[in-house]
Amino acid sequence: MSTSMRLSPDVVTCDTDDGLVLLDSRRGRYWQLNATGAAIVRGLLAGAAVERIATELSRKQPVTADRAAEDIRTLVDQLTRARLIEGENAS
């Protein structure tokens, strides 16, 4: 399933040496993502399907595609609850 995710209007990103920071300028809060989290968020923002991202991660990391998909959905849920991303749920 492809996703339609976008950053919330008050969120800006900043690349770091080892990942990505999402800054919610309205609430003054931020999330720091490691390289894997950054790749997931970038993929989702580009419209990639959870399954496609999970398959790519399983090729690079010692994790099954099913486990990676579950972890991606958990991250999406957390970012949605924190109001950092919006859009179609990536289930």
C-alpha positions, 0 to 999 in steps of 0.5 A: 500500500502506498502512503500519502504522508507529509510533515505537519505544517509547523515541522521542519527537518534538519539532516544530521551526521547520523540521521534526521531531526524533526523540529515542531516549531510551534510546540518547541519539541523535536525528535531525533531519528537515527539513519534507519528512522530517517530513511523510513521517514524520507521514504514515506514522505516520497510516497513509498509503500511500507512494504517496499521500505521494509523490503529495502531495510531487510536487505540492509539490516539483520531484520525480516521484512515483516518485522521491519514493516511492523517497526515502520508502522510503530514509528508512523503511529508515534510520529502521528501522535506527536503531530509531526506527520499527517496523512493517510495511515500507513497500515 
